[in-house]
Amino acid sequence: MARHHRRHGYPRSFSGAVAKYELKYDGTNFTNRLTALGNLVYQNYEEGISNTYDAVNIAKGVLADLGVPPGQWANYIAFAEELAKYSVKYAGTTLQIRVNALAQYFENAYDANPSVLTQIAQAVLGVSTPY
């Protein structure tokens, strides 16, 4: 007689898969988890959106003051958006290192003007990019 082995907990049939799924992912449990985390998720979303929005508006102001043509703003705005992400994740020396690396990346990959990047970083974060 051949022995049937069940490897890795896979069910033998589709009905077995459905039964396992229904037990494992109960809708009420999932709803309870989402409800409990809802306020925290919304608060984090609002904080992140406002941080990015502010960084982009500051960058637009710097670009306008420097006379950069609007057709060239996209890379600098992307730089400001990345700075907004970094401002939430990093601080101090780590933030400085990350900003320097990001500025060098934008300079090499997108031929961005380093002095413009420095001024955007200074305006958005208060961090200069000395390279």
N, C-alpha and C positions, 0 to 999 in steps of 0.2 A: 504494500500500500504506500502511496505517495503521501508525504506529509506536507501540509500547507503551512507555510511560514508567513507570518505577518511582520514585515519589516517596517521599521520607522513609524509604527502606529497608523499606517494607511488603512482606511476601511476597505472591505472587500467588495462593496457594492456602492452604487450611487445613493441608495436609500440610507446606507450606513454613513456615508459622507454627510448627507443632509442632517441626520440625527446628531452626529457629532458636532456639526456647525451650530445647530439650534441650542445644544447644551452649552457649547463653549462661548457663543456670542449672543447671549440673551439680550433682547432689545431693551428691556427695562434697565438692565445694568449699564448698558451703553448710554441710554438717555440720562440716567442718574449721574454718570461720570461727566457728561457734557454740561449738564445743568450746574453741577458743583463747580466746574472750571469756567463757566461762562463769563462771570464777572472779571476774573483774572485775565482771561484771554482778551476780552474786550479792552480792558485797561492797558494791557501790553500793546495791543494793536494801535490804540489811540496815541500812546506815547511814541511808538515807532513812526507812525505816520506824521505826527507833528514835528518830530526831530528831522525827518527827511525833508519835509515841506520847508522848514526853516532853513536848512542847509542849502537847498536849491535856490530859494529866494535870495539868500545872502550871496551865493555864487553869481546869480544873475546880476545883482547890483555891482559886484566887483567887475564882472565882464563888461557891463555897460560903462562903468567909470574908466576902465582901461581902453575903451574903444575897440574891443574885439568884435569883429563882424558877427552878427547873429547866426550866420550859416556855419560858424565854427564853434558854437557854444555846446554842441552835444557832448563832446568828449569831456569838457570841463564840468558840465552838469553831472555827468556820470561819475566823475572824480568826486564831486561834492556829495553825491549819494553814497559812495563808498565811505567817505569820511564820516557821514552820519552813522553808518553801521559801526565803524570803528570806535566812534565816541561812546557807544553803548557797551561795547565789548572790552575795550582796553583803557588803560590810564597810565600816566607817568612815562617812564622810559620805554615801556612796551609800545605805548601809543606813538611815541616819537619814532621808534624804529619802523613800525608798520606804516606810518605816514610817509617816511622817507622812501621806503620800498615801493609804496604805491605811486608816489610821485615819479620815481625813476621808471617804473613800469609804464606809466602814461606818457612820459617823455620819449621812451624808446619805442613803444608799440604804436602810439598814435601821433607821434611827432608834436606833442604838446609843448608849449613854451614853459620852461621851468620857472621863470619869474611869475608867470600868471598862476601856476600851480601853487607856488609858495604863498602868493597873496590870498588865494582862495583858502588854503589850509590855515593861514593866520587869521582870516576873517571868520571862518567856520569854527575852528577849534582853539585858536590862540596858540597854535603850534607852527613853528617855521620848519622849512625843509632845507637844512644846511648841507648841500652837497656840491 
